[in-house]
């Protein structure tokens, strides 16, 4: 999904831009609605910076914000953190344009507030269409970096599993030094020890299991069970000692579970 950020000091301009984005999501040149959402509307540049993750954004930014931070500062942080970003500046201050070049922000467009509101609206509609087309091309061309878990089924031979398909890794019961990888259409056993698996994306939830928290579909805290599939057939029990760390991780990651 392409997430839209509106950073704007002028409430009227912010309202107008928000309505335009909402309308363009549904009414556009294609037969389908755009896969976009209004992620954040604010006049606080720090709020934008704090909210940015490694995701895809269309950022519509004012530059002069009566704040120590400017829209250019925000754009720099978006470029550093975001997986994909198209940036549009809508500002009354044309003199800032050279700074966007010198800071290597490469904005998608630079719209002057001095133009008629109809002209601004036409530019924004065109920009939203083009930004979404670029986002689709980006996704379709598989440019998105896929995090992978690497394991060694045989000494000297390495294999990888996409993290988006990995649910958990567990020690196989009643065996000596064997691990099992479980995921979407994945069930792999190989020789190894859980203590030697060192990966920042995995979280230990009991003595014998590391899970991928981003793959959780539901967490029943009362029963201490995490589910990874819609039918709740693939599940793992969380130890009492690990409940707090799991809850903290999920809250920090904004999964809402």
N, C-alpha and C positions, 0 to 999 in steps of 0.2 A: 504494500500500500504506500502511496505517495502522501506524506504528511505535510500539511500546509501550515506555515508559521506567518502570522501577521504581527509585525512590530511597528507600532504607529502611535505617535503622540496625540494626533488629532482624532477625537472620538468620531466626528462625522466621517472622516476619511476611512477610519477603521470599520465603522458600520457598513459603509458603502462597499469596501473591499470584501468584507465577510459575506455580504449578500451576493455579491458577484461570484465569489468562489462557490457558494452553495448552489447558485443557479447553474453555473457552468458544469458542475458535477453531474447534473441531471439533463441539462439542455445543451447539447454540443453537436459537433459535426458528425458524430458516430451514432449508430443505433443503440448503443449501450451507455449506461452511466459510467463515469470515470471512477476508477478505484482510488479515490482520494478522500481525505478527511481533514477537517479543520483541527489541527493538533493543538495549537496554542495561539491565543490572541492576547497581546499585552503591550504595555508601554515601558516595560522594565527590561532593559537589555540583559541584565544579569539572570533574569528568569529564563530567558531563551538559552543562554549559555549553559545554565545548569541542567536544562531539559534535554540537550542534544545527546543522542546516542549514535551508535553505528547503524543508522537507518537511512531511509530516503526522504528528502525534504524538498519542498518548494518554499523558499523564504521570500516574503514580500516585506522589505525593510525600509523604514524611514532612516535617515542618517543622523540628523540633528535631533537629539532626544532630551535636552535639558538634563543631562546626566554625565557623569564622568566617562561613561562608556558611550560610544557612538554605534550607529548601525554598521559602520566599517569594522569596528572591533568585533561585533557579533558575527559578521560575515567571515572574518578570519577564523574564528573558532568553529564555525560550521564547516568550513573547508578542511580544518584539521581533523574533526571528529566524525563527520558524516560519511556514510557509505556512498551516497549519491546526493548531489545537491544542485539545484538551479536557484540562482539568486537574482531577484529583481529589486532595484532601488527605486522607490517613489519618494521624491524629495523636492523641496523648494530651492535647494542649494546646489546649483550646477557646478560650482567651483570645486566640489568634492570629487568630481569624476576622475581627475588625474590621480587622486589618492587610491582609488579602487584599482587602477592599473599598476601603480608602484607597489602596492601590497599584494599583487598577484591574486586578486580575488576573482577576476574574470566574471563579472556579473553578466547574466543573460540579457538584461535590459536595464536601462536607466531612464526613468520616466519623470518628467518635470511636473510638479504640482501647479505650475503656472499655466498649463494647458487647460482647455475646456474639459469639464468633467466627462462629457461624452467621448472626447478623444482619449482620455485616460482609460475609460471603460473599454473602449475598442482595443486599445493596446494591451490591457490586462487580459481580455478574452483571448486575443491572439497568443499572448505569452503563455497563458495557462494551457492552451491547446498544444503549443509547441513543446512546452516543458513536459507535459504528460506523454507526448509522442516519444520524446527522448528517454523518458523513464521506461516506457514499454520496450524500446529498442535495447536499452541497457539490460533489462531483465531477460529479454528473449535471447540476447547474445551471450548470456551466462557470464557476464563480466563480474557478477557478484562473487566476492571471495567466499569460498566454502571452507569453514573450519573443519578439520579432519582429525580423527583419532587414529594414531598409527600403532600397529601391533606387529609382533614378529612370530608368525606361526611356526617357522623353522629358522634355525640359526642362520643369520645372513639374509633372510628373505623377509621383506617388509610389505605389509598390506595396510590399506587405509579404509576407514568408514566415515561417511559424512556425519557430522554431529547432529544435523537436523533429523537424521534417521536413527540415531542411537538413543536407547532408553536407559540402559544400565549395564554395568559389568559386575559380575559376582564370582566368588570362589565356588567351584563345583564341589558339592558335598561328597564326603567319603572318597576323595581322591587326593593325590599328592601333587600340589603345585599345578593345578589346572584352573583356568579362568574361562568364563562364558560371557560372550558379548550378546546382548539381546536388544533388538531394535525393530523397526518397521521392516518386516520381511527379512529379518536378520537373526540368525542363531549360530554363533561360531564359538567353538571351543579351541583353546590353544594352551600351550604350556607357559605358565607364568605365575607370579605372586602379586596379590593385590597391593601389598606394601610397596612394590616397585613401580606401580602405575602412578605417575606424577603428572597431573594435568589440571590446570586452573579451572577448566570448565566442568569438572566432575566434583561431586560432593559426597562424602561418606555418610551414610545414614544408618548403618549398623555394622557389626563386626566384619561382615563378609560382602558388603555391597557398596559400590560407588554408582551414583545416579547422575544423569544429565537433567538438572532442574528445569531447563528450558523445554524439555519434552513432556513435563507433567501436564496431564489434562485435569486432574482433580486431586486435592489433598484433603483427606478426612482426618482432621487433627484428633478428633475424639477416639477414633479407632486406630490412629497412627499408621494409616495406609495411604500410599500414593498410587494413583492409577495412571497408566500411560495410553490406554486405548478407550474408545468410546463405549465398548461393551464391558469395561472394567474387568477384563480377563487377565490382563498383564498388570501385575501389582507388586509392590514391595512394602514390607513393614518397616517402619522407622523406629529405632530404639528410643527410649525415653530421653536418654542423654543427648540425642541428636535433633530432637524436635525444635528446640530454640534456634539452632544454627540454620535449619531448613527454613523456618518461618522468617528469620532475618534475611536470608538470601532472597526469598520470594518477594518480601516487601521491598527490598532494595532494588530488585529487578523489575518492580511494578507489574508483576504478572497477575496480581489481584486474586491469588489463590488463598 
